[in-house]
Structures are given as structure tokens and as C-alpha cells.
Amino acid sequence: MSNENVCILLPTLNEEATIGQVIRDFRSEGFDNILVIDGNSKDGTREIARSEGARVVVQTGKGKGQAIKQAFELITEDYVVMADGDGTNLAKDVHAVLGPVLEGKADHVMGNRLVDFEKGAFTRLNLFGNKVINKMFGMAYGVWLNDILTGYRAFNKKAIKSFELKKMGFEVESEITIESVKKDLRIVEVPTTYLARSSQGATKLNPLKDGFRIGSTIYKMAKLHNPMFYFGIIGGIFIVAGLIVGIYVVHQWFHGITRIPMTILTTLLVVAGFQMFIFGMLSDLMVTLHRENMRMLRKITEYIEKDDD
């Protein structure tokens, strides 16, 4: 198969220090069909990308999520490889990332950066945050992956056309992974090398602020995929709060002080917590039934499409 049927997608924002070399590296691996989706860079990113022969599109909105969503709507090739434009991904890893998709073994391939990363590529806070988010994702969606925030990915056309992306910022990587799980896409992880960011380019990621947004995205989207996880956490918080207040009430009672309002509050919190658990269980049954219906519908659709071919 010709690599012309593969689009290399590079989202960029002020990456003039690295974008030229990134494009040259992908070209040296045999990929000339390169799309740079630029977030209105204030430096020479677009000019350098054009001079290296890449197709450059300026995104109409703001944020990496919006850029990727817009790019997916523009791409007509059967296969897409998405990589970062900051030089942290090795272009030679493209064959490992793209391989399972080309071989028909996967719809979505994710490059696992945590297997092999250069010293200084991650701070301790970054590594800790990644581990927490990956564990949270596994508990919420039942799929245990090693690096859901990777920017090095490959997709087939089926995958990118099935995504319904809404997040505008760095939460998009987690949203893409969640969408892949929801749409029953075949996901494969492969090891990739992750390099330290160029000293000439400052990172746009705020570990605390963006980490909270990513975690919030995983939690909120679990409401429609794993309601027991979503409502279970709320219920657990209510019950723990009720127990804490209850312990205080009992302690006061042993000292001859009766706290009637706080006793009522304890009861309400504990009851509300158990109601949340029950609501989560009922919602989980409904979601499971809906998921099975959608899975069956997709199989019927695929069968009809194959029959038409």
C-alpha cells in the first residue's frame, strides 16, 4: 500500500523550533502526506511547515481538541497517524504505531510513552499524574491501558468517522480513548520512545489545571458508560460524610449532649448515599442493555455493508 493513503497529522501552536525537523523526519520515513493543523501560532510555525512541503490549515477555533476535531473532518485518507509537533515523538516509531492498523488488527493504536522516555521528558508530577489518570480510566471504563494521554496515535477511517469529540483542550486525548471504548473499537498499545521537549519551546500543558480537567472529563463521561462508578463515588462521599457527622454526634451523646439537627443530617447523608448506589445500579442495567443493542445494531450495519460490497 502506498503511504499516500496515510495522513500524518501534526497539531501545532508556536512550534517553529521543532516543526521543520519533525516534518523532515516523517518524510525520511516515507510519508509525504503531512497535514499541519495550526492553532494560530504567533511565530513562524506555518511558514516553516509550508516550506517543508506540508499542507497547513489554520484552525477556526481554539484548543488542541478543536484542532483535532477540525482536522478529522478534513482528512479523506484511509489511515491517520497523529503525532506532536514539538519533536517529542520519534518519526521512526511511525511504523510500529501504524502497523496494527494497516494489518487490520486494530482500529486505534496508541503509542505508550511510559515504556521508554528520555531523562527530563517527564517531571515526577507528570509521571504521578499519568499513573493516577490511567488507573482512574481503568476503574471507570474497565479497559486497562498504560498511557491514555499519549499524543502518538494511529487510526483507520472507521475510527475517526465514529468519534464524536466535544472537548476543546488537552482533554481530547482522554476523550478519544473514551470514544474508542464506547464505540467498541479495537485498541492496541505499542511501545514508543518519548523525548524531552526542546528548550526553545515552552510547554502549553499546566500539570495541575489540565490534569484536573482531564480527570474531570474521565469522571463526567463515565456517567453514560459506567453509571455505577459515577454515582458510586457520589454515594460514597455522602456516606463517608454521614459517618463523620455521626461519629461526632455519638461522641457528644456520650458526654451528655444531644445533637438532634446533626442526627437528622447524619441520617439524611447516609440514606442519600445508599440511594445513589441504588440509582447507579439501576442506571448500569439500562446502560448495559443500551450498549448491547448498539453493538448488535453495529454488527447488522457492518453485515449489510459487506453484503453490498
C-alpha positions in Angstrom: 0.0 0.0 0.0 1.2 3.5 -0.9 1.9 5.8 2.0 -0.1 8.4 0.1 -3.1 6.8 1.7 -1.7 7.7 5.1 -2.1 11.2 6.5 0.4 12.4 9.1 -1.5 14.8 11.4 0.5 17.4 13.4 -1.4 19.8 15.7 0.9 22.8 16.4 1.0 26.0 18.4 4.2 28.1 18.3 6.5 25.2 17.3 8.9 26.9 14.9 11.9 25.5 16.8 10.9 21.9 16.0 8.2 21.6 13.3 10.7 21.7 10.4 12.7 18.8 11.7 9.6 16.8 12.6 8.3 17.1 9.0 11.7 16.2 7.6 11.9 13.1 9.9 8.5 11.8 8.7 9.4 12.4 5.1 12.6 10.4 5.6 10.4 7.5 6.8 8.5 7.7 3.5 5.5 9.8 4.5 4.9 12.9 2.3 1.2 13.4 3.0 1.5 15.7 6.1 -1.2 17.9 7.5 -0.3 20.6 10.0 -3.3 22.0 11.8 -2.1 25.2 13.4 -3.7 27.0 16.4 -2.9 30.5 15.1 0.8 30.4 16.0 2.4 33.8 16.6 5.8 32.6 15.4 7.0 31.2 12.0 5.4 27.7 12.5 3.1 27.9 9.5 5.7 29.3 7.2 8.3 26.7 8.1 5.8 23.9 7.7 4.8 25.1 4.2 8.4 25.5 3.2 8.9 21.8 4.1 6.0 20.8 1.8 3.3 20.2 4.4 -0.3 21.1 3.9 -1.1 23.8 6.5 -4.6 24.6 7.8 -5.3 27.3 10.5 -7.9 26.1 12.9 -11.0 28.1 13.2 -11.3 27.9 17.0 -9.0 27.5 20.0 -7.6 24.5 21.8 -6.0 21.2 20.7 -9.3 19.4 20.9 -11.0 21.7 18.5 -8.0 21.5 16.1 -8.1 17.7 16.1 -11.9 17.6 15.5 -11.5 20.0 12.6 -8.6 18.0 11.1 -10.6 14.8 11.3 -13.4 16.4 9.3 -10.9 17.4 6.6 -9.0 14.2 6.3 -10.1 11.8 3.5 -7.3 9.3 3.7 -8.0 5.8 4.9 -5.4 6.0 7.7 -4.2 8.7 10.0 -1.2 9.0 12.3 -1.4 11.8 14.8 1.9 13.0 16.4 3.0 16.0 18.4 4.8 18.8 16.5 7.1 19.6 19.4 9.7 16.9 18.5 9.0 14.7 21.5 7.9 11.7 19.3 10.3 9.8 17.2 9.3 9.6 13.5 10.8 6.2 13.1 8.3 4.8 15.6 5.5 5.6 13.0 5.9 2.1 11.5 5.2 0.4 14.9 2.2 2.8 15.6 0.7 2.4 12.1 1.4 -1.4 11.7 -1.5 -2.9 13.6 -4.0 -0.6 11.8 -2.6 -1.5 8.3 -2.7 -5.2 9.2 -6.3 -4.9 10.2 -5.6 -5.9 13.8 -6.7 -2.5 15.3 -8.9 0.5 14.6 -6.9 2.7 17.0 -3.3 2.3 18.1 -1.8 4.2 21.0 2.0 4.8 21.5 2.9 4.0 25.1 5.4 6.7 26.1 6.0 5.4 29.6 8.0 2.3 28.3 10.9 4.3 27.1 11.3 8.0 27.8 14.3 10.3 27.8 15.6 11.8 31.0 13.7 15.1 31.6 10.8 14.2 29.3 8.6 13.8 32.4 8.6 15.5 35.8 7.8 13.5 38.8 4.4 15.3 39.0 3.8 14.4 35.3 4.5 10.7 36.0 2.4 10.6 39.1 -0.5 12.3 37.4 -0.3 10.0 34.4 -0.4 6.9 36.6 -3.4 8.3 38.6 -5.3 9.2 35.4 -4.6 5.8 33.8 -5.8 3.9 37.0 -8.9 6.1 37.1 -9.7 5.4 33.5 -9.3 1.7 34.1 -11.7 1.7 37.0 -14.3 3.9 35.1 -14.2 2.1 31.8 -13.0 -1.4 32.5 -10.2 -1.2 30.0 -6.7 -1.0 31.5 -4.3 1.0 29.3 -0.8 2.3 30.2 -0.8 5.7 28.6 -4.2 7.2 27.7 -2.8 10.7 27.3 -0.3 9.9 24.5 -0.3 12.1 21.5 1.2 9.5 19.2 -1.7 7.5 17.7 -2.9 5.9 14.5 -6.5 5.4 13.3 -8.3 3.9 10.4 -11.2 5.8 8.7 -13.8 3.8 10.6 -12.4 5.2 13.9 -12.1 8.9 13.0 -15.6 8.9 11.4 -17.1 7.4 14.6 -15.6 9.9 17.0 -18.0 12.5 18.5 -15.5 14.9 20.0 -16.7 17.8 22.2 -13.7 18.7 24.3 -11.7 21.7 23.1 -8.4 21.4 25.1 -5.9 18.8 26.2 -8.7 16.6 27.4 -9.1 15.5 23.8 -6.6 12.5 24.2 -8.7 11.0 27.0 -11.9 11.8 25.1 -10.6 9.9 22.0 -9.7 6.9 24.2 -13.1 7.0 25.8 -14.9 7.3 22.5 -12.9 4.3 21.2 -14.1 2.2 24.2 -17.7 3.4 23.8 -17.7 2.6 20.1 -16.2 -0.9 20.6 -13.1 -0.1 18.5 -10.2 -2.4 18.6 -7.4 -0.7 20.7 -3.8 -1.7 20.7 -0.9 -0.2 22.6 2.7 -0.3 21.2 5.9 1.0 22.9 7.3 4.3 21.6 10.2 6.5 22.6 9.4 9.9 24.2 12.0 12.6 24.0 12.4 15.7 26.2 10.9 18.8 24.8 13.2 21.3 23.1 14.5 24.0 25.4 13.4 26.6 22.8 9.8 25.7 23.1 7.8 26.1 26.3 5.1 23.5 27.2 1.5 24.6 26.9 0.4 22.0 29.4 -0.3 23.0 33.0 0.0 19.8 35.0 -2.4 20.8 37.8 -5.0 22.7 35.8 -5.1 20.4 32.8 -4.7 17.3 34.9 -7.9 18.3 36.8 -9.7 18.9 33.5 -8.6 15.5 32.2 -9.7 13.7 35.4 -13.0 15.6 35.3 -13.6 14.6 31.7 -13.0 10.9 32.5 -15.3 11.1 35.5 -18.1 13.0 33.8 -18.1 10.9 30.6 -18.3 7.8 32.8 -21.9 8.8 33.6 -23.1 7.4 30.3 -20.7 4.4 30.2 -20.3 3.2 33.8 -23.0 4.9 36.0 -22.1 2.7 38.9 -18.7 4.3 39.0 -20.1 7.8 38.6 -22.9 7.6 41.1 -20.9 5.3 43.4 -18.4 8.0 44.1 -21.1 10.5 44.9 -22.8 7.9 47.1 -19.5 7.1 48.8 -18.9 10.7 49.6 -22.4 11.1 51.1 -21.9 8.0 53.3 -18.4 9.0 54.5 -19.7 12.5 55.3 -22.6 10.9 57.2 -20.4 8.6 59.2 -18.1 11.5 60.1 -21.0 13.6 61.4 -22.5 10.5 63.1 -19.2 9.8 65.0 -19.3 13.4 66.2 -23.0 13.0 67.3 -22.3 9.8 69.2 -19.2 11.3 70.9 -21.3 14.3 72.0 -24.1 11.9 73.2 -21.6 10.1 75.5 -20.8 13.4 77.0 -24.5 14.1 77.7 -25.1 16.4 74.8 -27.9 15.6 72.3 -27.4 17.0 68.7 -30.8 16.4 67.2 -30.3 18.5 64.0 -26.9 16.8 63.3 -28.5 13.4 64.0 -31.1 14.2 61.3 -28.3 15.3 59.0 -26.4 12.1 59.6 -29.5 10.0 58.6 -30.1 12.1 55.5 -26.5 11.8 54.3 -26.3 8.0 54.8 -29.7 7.4 53.2 -28.8 9.7 50.3 -25.6 7.8 49.8 -27.3 4.4 49.6 -29.9 5.9 47.2 -27.1 7.0 45.0 -25.7 3.4 45.0 -29.2 2.0 44.1 -29.6 4.7 41.3 -26.2 3.7 40.0 -27.1 0.0 39.9 -30.4 0.7 38.0 -28.6 3.1 35.6 -25.9 0.5 35.0 -28.5 -2.1 34.0 -30.1 0.4 31.5 -26.7 1.4 30.0 -25.7 -2.3 29.6 -28.9 -3.0 27.7 -28.4 0.0 25.5 -24.8 -1.0 24.9 -25.8 -4.5 23.8 -28.5 -3.1 21.5 -26.0 -0.6 19.9 -23.4 -3.4 19.5 -26.0 -5.6 17.7 -27.0 -2.7 15.5 -23.4 -2.0 14.5 -22.9 -5.7 13.6 -26.1 -5.6 11.5 -24.9 -2.4 9.7 -21.4 -3.9 9.1 -23.0 -7.1 7.7 -25.3 -5.1 5.3 -22.3 -3.0 4.1 -20.2 -6.1 3.5 -23.1 -7.7 1.6 -23.5 -4.6 -0.6 -19.8 -4.8 -1.4 
